[in-house]
Amino acid sequence: MLLFRYLLLLLLCSSTLQANMQYEINQTVLSLEDAQLINEILASVQARFHSQGHNFTSSSVVYAEHSQSNHGPILGFVTGFIGQDDVDASASASFTPALVSNDGSNSNLDNLGVEIHFRNDDNIPPALRNKKVLFLATTIGQQPMLLSRSMLLSGNANHRAIGGFICVNPSTTLNINTSDSINDGISLGSVLLNNGVSGAYVNVLNRVSNDLRKCYVD
């Protein structure tokens, strides 16, 4: 009888954990779906690059805290060509240096980026809270590559238009020039499984319909 009660208690605890985890996943997906603004941001960058080309000017936007109903979980964004200050992780960097790839030989220098910032408040699921991701523009052509201002200036026709975007969604710094943490060590969209009992995460970005889907990590 005692064994039966023990097994029943284990089953109830397991069911509760599963229900809590599914609730957290559902809430995270709903909040990510509420970030449809990401599609508008990337489309506007694409249109602006079409008109400005290599003269594309850097800009940053921060939405008012009370505007969550209009902008969802997105707090703001930074866009422009990634410069030497960003790669060097200097104090005057426009982009978050930890998001900018630089391993000493390869870097995102001259690439066109769009850095997205998420809100940091209790109305945002933990998997989105205070996260940052970096979208990098790719070229047109049969073999797209990262769009580069220097290649554009050299006359490479494939770099005259944006063919799409890829997303960088790290859990650790990508830049050898900074040891700053990024995303609190957990990529955007990663939900803790079993209330942390297993220490494992599942990334749910492949379940959303907007451009944040590009940020999915295994």
C-alpha angles and dihedrals in degrees: 000000000000090000090052092052091048092051091047090052091050090050092050092048091049092049091050092050091049092049092049092048093049090049091053091048092049093048091049093050091048091051091048090050087052088062094079086135087083090074091053093048094052092043091052091050090050092050093046092050089051089059100036105034114176088358090066105144125222117246140170132203129194118188120218115264092239092055096078091116089063101036103030116209094337113108098184147300145238123215137179142088112315108247139200092266089059093048091045092047091231124170090255095056115137095201126052100267094215088063093052115089114234120148095163097268104041125040143160091246110147093009118131110245140184114198115199122204123200127209123262108218140107092261090067120077114247091248089066102028113123092343127151131201133179124222115201121201118236130206132250120252137078093292107039119204133178110294111249129196092210091053090048091052090049089061101256103159094205089067095057094086138031113249096182145307137265123203130230111205108169134176093199134036117282094197124084089205095068136045092192114134120243128209091354088283094298124098121237112276097022113136121198112242124229094003089294096305093123096032089226130127136208120209112220100187090106087067097062128088102214130079092277083081086080088067095064115132128190 
